[in-house]
Amino acid sequence: MQIVHRGRWTREDRAADPWPGLPFEVPPAGPGITVELEVARPDAVIDLGCAGAAGWRGWSGGARSRFVITPTGATPGYLPGELEPGTWQVVLGLHRVPAQGVEVTVTVRPGGEVEPERPWPPVPDRPPRRVLPALPGLRWVAADLHAHTLHSDGELTIAELAARAVSAGLDALAVTDHNTTSHHAHLAEVGRHYGVALVPGQEVTTDLGHANAFGDIGWVDFREPAPAWVSTVQARGGLLSVNHPLAADCAWRHPLPHRPPLAEVWHSSWLAPTWGGPVAWWQAWGADTTPVGGSDWHRPDGSTALGVPTTWVAVDAAARTPDELVPAVLDGLAAGRTAVSRDREAPVLLPLGDELLALGASGALVLGPGYRAAVMSDSDTVRGGGQVLCSHDGSVLALAGRS
């Protein structure tokens, strides 16, 4: 039986509940569902998701106006599997509602077919790895901790993204699609095939700020207050990172009584290296927060490149395969063993015990609260205490976490 919800959504509706649910019934042994969304105004942004009778089934935000869920397949962003009988909901996100309101039509009908997955691309050649000095028992791996696929608003499949990560010389890539974990089930197989560690992630996304939840810890409900994200991720053994805290309309504005362990201090939108805003935010937020970086990669023709910036993570030197590297990267992040550079070949500031090693940065300065040290050569060790590597004109070259 086809079900149609028609209604006009206003700013008052958004203020009352930004994520309203439209109920529909699923019978026993249902063949699947197809949901279609029509929005009458081009200046409105209405997000789309689905909650099953037994829990969350997926989210596509504003990237799609249609999805299919069947027992054997689903549109990327949604979880396939038996459709438990009972009351389901199409979940809308009233992201941008014009002053005049907007007419929205949602149609739910039984059945549907899922588009076939695109063929996997060939495994590309990997550029030579950059080997950086590390403490005994550890080694540095090159990672990008923020990227998207077709499972949210990215344009590539997981396999296509993994191939690009290999071409970019990355050892690890966190796949962090918005408000869904539908990609998690595919990461290990794809990672093994391409020889890259694909770290499970979810970008918990609202209009007041985004945060990456790292680890295969299940779905984090973005509709809950942000302090619940912190406690939920911690209780499940994951890691939470505040994303792009100064990024235009998705800057971080959630109050948090307890701060998560990581912050995406270096985001690809940091285009002017002399702008000190991200470092100032980091120091005000708490310099004991571990710095990470992310490209926030979405599409090949975008303004970002995978691995720009690069997050270096010091991991167990014995971890070599993708299956071994995924938990090793998470362990390294949990321990704060990070360094962030503009790209894989750029100057880097490595925390090594009580010292910092600056590479490729002769004439630069290492700065920190009450701390300043000159870098005298392209491979120079200075005492610990600094966090930021700067050039003579104040351009930020690299960031350092803890050893």
C-alpha positions in Angstrom: 0.0 0.0 0.0 1.4 3.4 -1.0 1.5 6.1 1.7 1.8 9.8 1.0 2.6 12.5 3.5 1.9 16.0 2.4 2.5 19.0 4.5 3.8 22.6 4.9 6.8 23.0 7.2 7.6 26.4 8.8 10.3 27.9 10.9 8.1 27.4 13.9 8.1 23.6 13.1 11.8 23.7 12.9 12.1 25.5 16.2 9.8 22.9 17.8 11.6 19.8 16.3 14.2 20.0 13.6 14.0 16.3 12.9 10.3 15.3 12.7 9.3 11.7 11.9 6.5 10.7 9.5 5.2 7.3 10.6 4.2 4.3 8.3 3.6 0.7 9.0 5.7 -2.2 7.7 3.9 -5.6 7.5 5.6 -8.9 8.4 7.8 -10.3 5.6 7.7 -7.0 3.8 9.6 -7.0 0.4 11.2 -3.6 1.1 10.4 0.0 0.9 11.0 2.9 -1.5 10.8 6.4 -0.2 10.7 9.5 -2.3 10.9 13.2 -1.2 9.7 16.2 -3.1 10.5 19.7 -1.9 8.5 22.5 -3.6 11.1 25.3 -3.2 14.7 25.3 -4.4 15.9 27.6 -1.6 14.8 25.0 1.0 17.0 22.2 2.3 15.1 19.2 3.7 17.2 16.2 4.8 16.1 12.6 4.5 16.6 9.6 6.8 14.8 6.5 8.1 14.2 4.9 11.5 12.9 1.3 11.6 10.7 -0.3 14.2 13.9 -1.7 15.9 16.3 1.2 15.3 18.0 3.5 12.9 18.2 2.4 9.3 20.1 5.3 7.6 20.5 8.9 6.5 21.3 10.6 3.3 20.8 14.2 4.4 20.3 16.6 1.5 22.3 14.4 -0.9 19.3 12.2 -2.0 15.6 12.6 -2.6 15.0 8.8 -2.8 16.2 5.7 -1.1 15.4 1.9 -1.1 15.7 -0.6 1.7 15.2 -4.3 1.0 16.2 -7.5 2.9 19.2 -8.0 0.6 20.3 -4.5 -0.3 19.9 -0.8 0.3 20.8 2.6 -1.1 24.2 3.7 0.2 23.6 5.4 3.5 21.0 2.9 4.6 21.2 -0.5 6.2 20.0 -3.5 4.3 18.3 -6.4 6.1 15.0 -7.9 7.0 12.3 -5.2 7.5 11.1 -5.7 11.0 7.3 -5.3 11.2 5.8 -2.4 13.0 5.9 1.4 12.9 8.7 2.9 10.9 9.4 6.6 10.3 10.7 8.7 7.5 12.9 11.2 9.4 13.1 14.7 7.9 15.8 17.2 8.7 14.4 20.8 8.5 17.8 22.2 7.7 16.9 25.3 5.7 13.3 26.5 5.9 12.3 29.7 4.1 10.4 32.4 5.9 7.3 31.5 3.9 7.6 27.8 4.7 7.9 25.0 2.3 5.6 22.3 0.9 7.0 18.8 1.2 5.6 15.5 -0.1 6.9 12.1 1.1 5.8 9.0 -0.7 6.4 5.5 0.7 5.6 2.4 -1.4 6.4 -1.3 -0.9 9.3 -3.0 -2.8 12.0 -1.4 -4.9 15.3 -2.2 -6.5 18.7 -1.1 -5.4 21.1 0.2 -8.1 24.1 -2.1 -8.6 27.4 -1.1 -7.2 30.0 0.3 -9.7 32.9 -2.0 -10.5 36.0 -1.7 -8.3 38.9 0.2 -10.0 42.3 -1.4 -10.3 44.7 -1.2 -7.4 47.0 1.7 -8.3 50.7 2.1 -7.7 51.6 3.5 -4.3 54.2 6.3 -4.2 57.3 5.6 -1.9 56.4 5.9 1.7 58.0 8.7 3.8 59.8 7.1 6.7 60.0 9.4 9.7 62.1 8.8 12.9 60.0 7.3 15.7 60.4 6.1 19.3 61.4 2.4 19.7 58.5 0.0 18.9 56.6 2.7 17.0 56.4 4.0 13.4 54.6 6.9 11.8 51.9 6.3 9.3 50.3 8.9 7.0 46.5 9.3 7.5 43.6 11.5 6.5 40.9 11.4 9.2 38.0 12.9 7.3 36.5 11.7 4.0 33.1 10.9 2.5 31.6 8.4 0.0 28.3 7.7 -1.7 27.1 6.6 1.7 26.5 10.3 2.4 27.3 13.3 0.2 30.5 12.1 -1.4 30.6 11.1 -5.1 32.8 8.0 -5.0 32.2 4.4 -3.8 34.3 3.1 -1.0 36.5 1.2 -3.4 37.0 4.3 -5.6 38.0 6.3 -2.5 40.4 3.6 -1.3 42.1 3.6 -4.7 42.6 7.3 -4.5 44.0 7.0 -0.9 46.6 4.5 -2.2 47.6 6.9 -5.0 47.9 9.7 -2.5 50.4 7.6 -0.5 48.1 7.2 2.6 48.5 4.3 5.0 45.2 5.0 6.7 41.9 6.8 5.8 39.0 7.4 8.1 35.7 7.1 6.2 33.3 9.4 8.1 30.0 9.6 6.3 27.3 11.9 7.8 24.9 10.4 10.4 25.2 6.9 9.1 27.3 3.7 9.7 26.1 1.9 6.6 29.6 2.0 5.1 31.3 0.3 8.1 30.3 -3.2 6.9 32.3 -2.8 3.7 35.5 -1.1 5.0 37.6 -4.1 6.0 37.1 -6.0 2.7 37.9 -3.0 0.6 40.8 -2.0 2.8 42.4 -5.5 2.4 42.0 -5.4 -1.4 43.7 -2.0 -1.8 46.2 -2.4 1.0 45.0 0.7 3.0 43.6 0.8 6.5 40.0 2.2 6.3 39.1 3.4 9.8 35.4 3.3 10.6 33.9 6.7 11.4 30.7 8.7 11.5 30.5 12.4 11.1 27.9 13.3 13.7 26.3 16.3 11.9 24.0 19.1 12.9 23.8 22.8 11.9 25.5 23.7 15.2 28.6 21.7 14.6 30.1 18.4 13.4 32.2 15.8 15.2 33.8 12.6 14.0 33.2 9.4 16.0 36.0 7.0 15.3 35.8 3.2 15.7 33.3 0.5 14.9 31.1 1.5 17.8 27.6 1.6 16.2 25.5 4.6 15.3 25.7 7.8 17.3 22.3 9.6 17.5 23.0 13.2 16.1 19.6 14.3 17.5 20.8 13.9 21.0 22.6 16.9 22.7 26.3 17.0 21.9 27.3 16.1 25.5 25.6 12.8 24.9 27.8 12.2 21.8 30.8 12.5 24.0 29.6 10.1 26.7 28.2 7.6 24.2 31.4 7.4 22.2 33.5 7.1 25.3 31.3 4.4 26.8 31.5 2.4 23.6 35.3 2.6 23.4 35.5 5.0 20.5 37.1 8.5 20.0 35.3 11.7 19.3 36.9 14.7 17.5 35.4 18.2 17.1 35.5 18.9 13.4 36.5 22.2 11.6 35.6 24.3 14.6 36.0 27.6 12.7 34.4 26.6 9.4 31.8 29.1 8.2 28.2 27.9 8.8 29.3 24.5 10.3 31.6 25.9 13.0 31.4 24.3 16.4 28.8 26.0 18.6 27.7 23.1 20.9 28.5 23.8 24.6 30.3 20.8 26.2 31.0 20.4 29.9 33.4 17.6 29.1 35.5 17.9 26.0 36.4 15.0 23.7 40.0 13.9 23.3 40.6 15.0 19.7 40.0 18.1 17.6 40.3 18.7 13.9 42.5 21.7 14.4 43.8 21.5 10.8 41.0 21.3 8.2 41.3 21.7 4.5 39.5 25.0 4.7 42.5 26.5 6.5 43.8 28.1 3.3 45.8 31.0 4.6 48.6 29.7 6.7 49.2 33.0 8.4 45.7 33.0 9.9 46.2 32.1 13.5 42.5 31.3 14.2 42.7 27.5 14.4 45.8 27.6 16.7 44.1 30.2 18.9 41.0 28.1 19.1 43.0 25.0 20.0 44.9 26.8 22.8 41.7 28.3 24.1 39.8 25.0 23.9 42.6 23.2 25.7 46.1 22.5 24.3 46.0 19.1 25.9 43.5 18.1 23.2 45.1 16.0 20.6 45.3 17.7 17.2 44.3 15.9 14.1 43.8 17.0 10.5 41.3 16.1 7.8 40.7 16.9 4.1 36.9 16.5 4.4 37.2 15.0 0.9 33.9 14.7 -1.1 34.6 14.6 -4.8 37.3 14.5 -7.4 36.6 18.0 -8.8 36.4 19.7 -5.4 38.9 22.1 -3.8 40.4 19.5 -1.5 42.9 16.7 -2.0 43.2 13.5 0.0 46.0 13.8 2.5 45.9 17.6 2.6 46.5 18.0 5.5 48.2 14.8 6.6 47.8 13.4 10.1 50.8 11.3 11.1 50.0 8.7 13.8 52.7 6.8 15.7 51.5 3.2 15.8 52.7 -0.1 16.9 55.6 -0.9 14.5 54.4 -4.5 14.3 51.1 -3.5 12.8 51.4 -3.9 9.0 48.3 -5.2 7.4 45.1 -3.1 7.1 43.4 -5.3 9.6 46.2 -4.6 12.1 46.6 -0.9 11.3 43.0 0.0 12.0 43.1 -0.7 15.7 46.7 0.5 15.8 45.7 3.9 14.4 42.9 4.2 16.9 45.3 3.3 19.8 47.8 5.9 18.5 45.1 8.5 18.4 43.9 7.6 21.9 47.4 8.0 23.2 47.8 11.4 21.5 50.6 10.3 19.3 50.0 12.7 16.4 51.6 15.2 14.2 49.9 17.2 11.4 51.6 18.6 8.3 50.2 20.4 5.3 50.7 17.3 3.2 52.7 14.1 3.1 56.0 15.7 2.0 55.7 19.0 3.9 57.7 20.1 7.0 56.7 18.1 10.1 57.1 18.5 13.9 57.4 15.1 15.5 57.0 14.6 19.3 59.7 12.1 20.4 59.6 11.7 24.2 60.9 14.9 25.8 62.0 16.3 22.5 60.6 17.6 19.3 62.1 16.8 15.9 61.5 19.4 13.2 62.1 18.1 9.6 62.3 20.3 6.5 62.0 23.5 8.5 65.4 25.2 8.8 64.9 28.8 10.0 61.5 28.1 11.5 60.3 28.5 15.1 58.6 26.1 17.4 56.0 27.9 19.5 53.9 27.0 22.5 52.5 28.7 25.6 55.5 30.3 27.2 57.8 28.5 24.8 59.9 29.4 21.8 62.7 27.5 20.1 64.6 28.1 16.9 65.1 25.4 14.3 68.6 25.6 13.0 68.6 22.9 10.3 66.3 20.7 8.2 66.6 18.0 10.8 66.8 19.6 14.2 65.9 18.5 17.7 64.6 20.9 20.3 63.4 20.5 23.8 59.7 19.5 24.3 57.0 21.9 25.2 56.1 23.4 21.8 53.2 22.5 19.6 53.3 24.7 16.5 56.0 24.9 13.8 55.9 28.4 12.2 57.9 30.0 9.4 59.6 33.4 9.7 56.4 35.2 8.5 54.2 33.4 11.0 52.8 30.8 8.5 51.8 27.6 10.3 53.8 24.7 8.9 53.0 21.8 11.3 51.4 20.9 14.6 52.5 18.3 17.2 50.6 16.2 19.6 52.0 14.2 22.5 54.8 11.5 22.2 
